[in-house]
Amino acid sequence: MNQVLKQPTQRHAFISYVHEDKERVDRLQEALEAAGVAVWRDTKDLWPGQNWEDQIRSAIKSGSLAFIACFSENSEARETTYQNLELALAADEYRLRPPTTQWLLPVRFSECEVPDYDLGAGRRLSSIHRTDLFGSSETVQIIRLTETVKRIVAPQVLSEQPIAPAVAAGLAEARKADSPRAVRVQEIKELLRDPNGDIALEDLAADVAKPICTALKDPEIFPTSLPASLERSRIGVAKYYIGRIHEYDRVLEPLFRVVQLGAMYGLPQHEVVWTNLIEALGSTVHQRSGDPALLELRGYPVIVATHVAAMAAISRKNYVSLRAFAATPTVRTAAGKVPVALDYSPRRVFSEMQWVTSALVIAEDQRAEPDDALLEGLLRGSVGKRHTPLSDHLYRLLAPLFSDYVGDEMDYAELFEKAEVFLDLITADVAAVHPELYRSFYGGYGRYTWNHVRSPLPPEKALSAAFESSQKGWSPLLDGLFDGSAQRAQLAFSEVMSHAETVRKEQWRR
C-alpha cells in the first residue's frame, strides 16, 4: 500500500510512547483515525534519511494540536528512552501555551506512575487529569479520549457529521477480524440463525457464564465482609464499595455481548437459554451473613444483565426474549423461589449506600476517581447527591455496547428510558401475580422519572398510550409479556404511572 508522506506541519495528534506498547498504541490510533483525527507517530511518519530529532521537534512544536503521552509498566521500567526527549520537548511547548489550553493529554495503559515533569506556573504532568485505557471502563475511556482529541485537532469535522467516537472505537475493534471477541460475536450470530444450533448455543452461553459465576462466588474477589482496617472509616468503606462496583463491571463484561445478541435476535426456542443464564447469575447472590451493603450489592450483576437484555430486546421489538430474560427467571431464597424481577431493583440493591453511588457517578462525570473531598462533601451535604446514580452509571457503562445500533445519543437515551419503564412494568406485573411475595415497589427511580419531571408526556405515559391504542394487538402482549393479558398490562401501567408521578412530586419537586 502506498504511504502518503505527511508533513509535520499538518494538524495532528502526536502520540508519545515506548515501543513495547506498540500494540496498545495501534488500537488507540485506529480509534482516532476512524474518527477523522490525523495521527503522528514515529513508526509511520519518519522516513529513511530524515533527521529523527528535527522531525520529532517539528511534529511537536509546529503541527501538534494534541500531545498524547502514553505510560505503562513498560515506560516505568525504562530509564533511557526516546520518549523522555519527546516529553521534555512537550513540557517546553506546554510552558508557552495559556494555562487553560487543553493540549497535553496523559494516558495510562496500566497501573503505573505518571512522570512528574515540571510544566511551569506550578503545573506538573502528574497533576493533569489522565485517561486510563485499561480495566472494565477501557472502551468508554477510549471513546471519551477520542472525542476530546477530535474537538482539539479537527473541530471542523464536527460540523460534517463524522463517524461518532463510539462507532470509531467499535470500528477499530472490528478491524481485528481475528480477535477473540470478533470470533465469538460471529459464532453467536451464526448459532442464532441455525435452526439446529440450540444445543451449541446453550453450551456457548454456559461457557461464557460459568467462569463469571465462579468469580462472583469467589470470596477473595467479592467478599461479603469489609476488611477490618476499613470498618471505622466511612471514606475508606465508600472507596472500597466503589472498587467492588468496578470489579463487577470488569467481570461481567464478557457476558454483555451474549446477552445483547440473544435479546436482539433470539427465537422462542432459545427462551430457556436466556432464562437459565439469568438464573445462573441469580444463584450467586444470596449469602447468609456479612456486611449489609456488600450483600445487597451482590444483586448488581442481575440488574446489569437485565438492563442489557431489555435495551437489546426493545431495540428489535423482540419481546419474547425480554420475557425470557426479565419476567420468567426465578431465584432461590430463604423464602423459596422468588421471581428475579421482585428480588432485584436498582433502588433496593443500593439502598444501603445511595450516597456512594452518587460519588461514583460524579467522579465518572469528571473522568476521575472519587477523592476524599468529594466523599466528605457528600457526607456533609455540601455536595449534592444524584437522584438516579445507578441508572446514570448504567447509562454510561452500556453506551459503547449499543453505539452501532442506535442513531445518536438522543436515540440511546430514549432506548435506555424505555427499557427502564418495561423493567418496572414487569416488576409491577410479577408483584400483582405474587401478592404473597410483594413487599414494596422499588421502581420509579430511573432516569425516565427524573429526566421528565416537567414533561407532559413522560416515557411511561407515551408507552401506555401506545398500549391503549392497540390493546390486544400490542406487540409485547402478542409476544407473551403479561402472559398476553391486556388486563394485567393495564394494571401494571396504572401502578408504574402512579408511582412515577409520586416519585416526581414527593422526591424531586422541592
N, C-alpha and C positions, 0 to 999 in steps of 0.2 A: 504494500500500500504506500502511495506517495505521501510524504510528510511535508506539510507546508511550513516553511521557516517563519516563525513568528518573531517579530522584533520585540525587544524588551519593553519598548515604549507603549505597546498595546495595553489597554486597561485589562487588568487580570488580578486573580488571587494568586499570591505566591505561597507555596507550601514548603515549609522547612521541616526536615525530619532526618532521622538516621536510616541508613539503608536496610537495617534489619526489620524496619517497619514498612517495607515496600508494599506488601500485600494489603495492609490496612489502609495505606495512603491510596492505593489503587481504587479501593471501594469508595473512599471519600471523593476522589477525583471524578469517578463515574457519576456520582450523585450530583456534583457541582456542574459538570458539563452537560448532563441531561437536563439541568435547569437553566441552561443558557449562559453559564459562567465560564469565561476563559480561565484556564489554569496554567501557571508557570511552575515547572519543576525541572530539576537538573537532568532527569533521565530522558526527557523528550525535547528539551529546549536548548540544550548545549550541543553544539556540532563540532566535529573534528576540526582542529586548528584554531578554535575560538579560545580566548583568554578566559579561563574559568572565573577568576576573581572579578575581572572587569564586567563580565556578563551578569554575574550574580549581583554585583553592586548596582548595575544599571537596572536590572529587573526589580530590585527592591526600591530604589530611590526614584526611578523615573516613571514606571508604569504600574506599580503595585498599589491598588486601592484597598487591598486587604492582605494582611500578612498572617497566615495561619501557621502557628508554631506548634508542632506535634511532639508530645512527650510520652514516654512509656518506660517500662523496666529496662528496655534496651538503651535508650538515651541516658537513663540514670546510671547505667553500668559503664558508660564510655567516658573516659576523662578527656580524650583528644578526639575531636570530630569536626568536620567542616561546618556542622550545624552551629557550633559556637561562634564562628565568624559571621554566619548569617544572622544570628541573634544579636551580636554586637552591632552590626550594621542596622538592624531593625531598631535597636534601642536608640542609636544616634538619630535615625529618622523620626522616631516617635517623639523625641525631645523637641523637634522643630514644629510639631503639629499642635494645634489648640488642645487644651486639656479635655474638651468634650468630644474630640474626634474618636470615632469608632473605627479603628484600623488594625490594631494588633489583637489577634484572637487566639488565645491559648487553647489547645486541645489535648486531652489525655486519652491514651488508648488502654491504660490500665492504672491500677492504684500506684501512684508514684508522686514524687515531689516535683513541683514546677520550679525551675531555676529562679533564684532571687535577683534578677537583673535590675539595676538602678535605671529608671526611665526618666529621672529628673522631676523637679517640682513635687518631691515627696511621693512620687508614684513608683511602684515596683511591679515587675512582671508577675510575681506570685500573688499580688493583690488584685489583679484584673480577673473578672469573672471568667471562669473556664468552662469548656464543654467537655463532658465525659462521654466518649464514644465506646462504652463497654457496659456490660450488665444488662438488666431487663429493659432499660429505657434507651438502649443504643439507637434503635430505629427512630424513636421520637426525637432524640437529640440531634441526629444527623439531619433530620428534616428542618429543625429549628436553625441549625448552623447554616444549612443551605439557603434558607430564607434570608437570614441575616446577611450572608455574603452577597447574595443576589441583589439585595437592596443597596449595598455599598458599591459593588462593582458594575452592575448592569441595571440601573434603575429604569432605563428606557425600555427594557424588556417587559417590565411590569405592565405597561400600557398596551402591550402587543399580545395579551392573553398567552403567556408562556406555559410550558408544562409546569404544573404545580410542583413545589418541592417534594410533597409527599409522594406524588407519582414518580418524580425523578428518582427518589430513593428506591422506590419499587422497581423502576426500570433498571437501575444499576444492579439490583439483586437478580432480576430476571435474566439479565445478560449472562449470568453464570449458569448456563444450562445444565452443567454437570454438578451443581451444588446439591447437597442432600435435601435441602428444603424444596428446591425446584422439582427434584425427582419425586419426593413424597407427595407434593401437590398434584402432579400429573398422575401419580398412581391412584390417589383418592378419586380424582375426576373420572378416570377410566373405570374404576370399580363401581362408581355411582351410575355409570351408563350401562354397565354389563348386567343383563337380566339374570345371569348365573353367578354373579360375583358376591352374593350376600355373605357367604361364609368367609371369603377372603377379606371383605370389608370389615366384618366383625373382628376378625383376627388383627387387622391393621389397627383398628380403634383400640383394641385391648393392648396391643404392643406399645401404642403411644401412651395410654392411660396408666399402665402398670408401673413403670418407673416413677411417674408423677405421684401416684397414690402411695408408693413406697416411701418417697421423700416426705410427703405430707404426714405420714405416720411416724416418721423418724424423730424421736425426742431431741436428738442432737441438733437437728435443723429447725424444728418447730416445737420447742419446749412449751409446756403448759404452765410453768412456773418462772417467775422472774429470777435473774441472778441475784444472789444475796447482797451483792455490792450496790444494787440499784434500789432496794426496797424503800429507802428513805429519801430518794431523790426523784421528785416529780419530773424534773427536766430530763434526768437520765432515763427514767421509765418511758417518757414520751419519745425520746430518740430511739430507744430500743424497740418500741412498738412500731414506729415508722420503718425501722430497719426490717421488721418482720413483714410488713406490707410489701416492701420492695422485694424481699426474698420470695414471697408468694408469687408476685408478678413474674419473677425470673423463672421459677419452677413451672409455672403454668403456661408459659409462652409457647412451648411445642404443641400444646393442645388446641390453641386458638384456631389454627387453620383447619384442623379436622372438624371442629365444631362448626366453623363458619361454612365450609363447603357442604357438610352434611345437612345443615339447616337450610342452605340455599337450594340444593339440588336433590336432597334425599327423597325417596319414594315411600309409599305406605309400607312396603315390606321391610324398610330399614328402621321403622319406628323403634323396634326393640333394641337395636344397636344404640340408638341415642339415649333411650331411657336407661339402659344399663350403664352407659357412660356417666350420666349424671348421678345415678345411684352409687356408682363406684366412688365418685368424689364425696358424696354424702356419707359414705361408710367411714371416711377418715375423720369425721368431725367430732363425734361425741366422746368425751373423756370424762371421767368421774370426778376428778379433783384438779385444782390448780388455780391460777390467777383468773378471776372472772373475765377481765378484758381479753386475755390471751385465749381463753376458752371460747368466748364469743367470736373472736377473730377467725377461728377455725372454720366458720361458715363462709368466709370470704371466697374461697375457690368456687363454690357453687354459685354465688352471686355473679362472679365474673363470667363463668361459663354460660349461665342462663342469659346474661346480657348479650354476649356474643351471639348466642343462638337466636334470641328474639330479634336482634337487628338484622341478622342474616336472613332469617325466615321471612320477615316482613318485607325486606328489600326485594324478595322474589315472590311475595304473596304465597309462600309455602306454609300454610297454617297447620298442615298435617305434621310437619317437622316441629313447629312451635309447640304443638300439643305434646309431642314425644319428649322434647327437652324440658318443658316447663310445667306442664299440667299433670302428666302421668307419673313421674318419678316419686318414689317414697323413700323414707329413711327410717331406720330402726332406732328408736329412742327408749328411754326408761318407761315411757307410757305406751310402748308398742310402735307399730308402723304409723308414721305420720307423713302426709304429703309434703314434699320438699318445699312447695310454694308457701306452706304455712310456717315452716320452721326457719326459713332464712329470708331476710329482707335487709336492705342497706341500713335502715334505721335500727333494726334490732341487733344486727351483728356489731354495730359500732356504738351502741347505746352507752357503754361504759367510758368511751374515750372520744366523744364528739369533738372536743376542742383540739385533740391531737390530729385528727384528720383535717381540721382546718389548717393547722400548721403545715401539714403535708402539701396541701393544695396551694397555699400562699407561697410556699417555698418553690413549688413547681412553676408558678407564675413568674417567679424571679429567677428561675433556672439556677437554683442554689439548693444547698442542704439546709434544713431548718436549724437556725442557730439559737443560742441561749436567749438573745434579745427578743426574738420572735416568740419563743415559747413562754418566756416570762411576761411579755406583753399580752399574750392570750390569757394567761392565768390571772393577771391583774385587771384585765378588761380594757387596757389601753389600746390593744389591737383587736379589731372587730372579728368575730368568728364568721365563717362562711355558713350560709344557710343550707347548702347541699354539698358538703365537702366530698363525700364518697362518689356521688354522681359526677361531680366535676373531675375527680381523679379518673374514673372510668371513661368519661368522655374523652379525656386527653390520651389515656392509655390505649384505647381501641381505635383511635382515629387512623393510624397508619394501616391497620388491617382492612379498612374499608375505603382507602383512598382511591383504589381502582374501580370501585363500584358505585360511587356517588359523584354528582357533578361538581359541587363546591361545598364550602363549609356550611352554608345555609341548608343545603340538602342533607348534609350529615347531621346537623343539629335537629332537623325535622325527623329524621330517621331515629335518632337516639331517643328523642322525647316520645315518639310514637311507641317505641319498644318499652319504655318505662310505663306508659299507660297500659299496654297489653299485659305486662307482668303484674301490674296492680289489679287489672280485671281478672286475671287468672287466680290471683290470691283471694280476691273477694268472692269469686265463684266457689273455689275449693272450701273457703270458710263457711259459706252458706250450706254446702253439701255435707260438711262435717262440723255441725254446731257443737258437738261434744269436745272437739279439739280446739275450737276457736277461742282465743283469749282476747286479743285486741288487734285492730287493724293497724299494720305498720307501714302501709303505703302512703302515698301523697307527699313524700318528702324528696321527690326527684326534681330534676331541672324543669320538668314540664309544669310544675306548680310555681316555682319561684320565678321563672322566666316569663310567666304570663300572669303576673299579679293583676295587671290592669287590662288584659286582653279581653275583648268582648266575645271571642271565640277561642278559648284555650284548647289545647290538643284533645283532652278527653271529651269536650263537648263537640268538637269537629268530628271525632270518631263516632260519637253517639249519633250525630246527625246522619252520618253515612249508614249506620246500622238501621236507624229508624226509616230511612228511605228505601231500604231493601228488605228488612226483616228476615224472613226465612230464606231469602235469596242472597243474604250477606255471605261473602266468601269464607270468612272464618267459621261460620256455622256449618256451611257445606263441607268444610274440611274437618269437622268434628270438635272444634272448640266448644266449650259449654255443653258437651255431649249433643251438639246440634240443636239445643233448646233455646228458642228465642226468648222465652220467659226468663230462663236463667241468665242469659246475656243482659236482658233488661234490668234485672235485679243487680247484677254486677256493675253495670253502668251507673245505676242510681247510687250505689254505695261509693263508688270511686269519685263521682262528680260531687257528691255531698261532702265527702271527706276532703277533697282537694279544695273546695271552697272554704271549708272550715279552717284548714291549714293556712290558706292565704289570708283570711281575715284575722285569725287569732294570733298567728305566729309572726307575720311579716308586715301587716299594715299597722305599724306602730310609729 
